[in-house]
Amino acid sequence: MKKHGEAAFFIYFVLLLLVVITSMYSHIDIVNIIYLVVVLSSCLKFILIVNKSKK
């Protein structure tokens, strides 16, 4: 069950990233860039937490 939760969160982050990228495709503004940085940092933090808990 734990692996399903990890996969669900990772898919959620990927979907958020795709939403930001598709939004930036039509027009790039500062809000989209900030949101992209927040999503990427959250995804990285999640990966670090998962890797640390596996060890």
Order of alpha helices (4+ residues) and beta strands (2+ residues): alpha-alpha
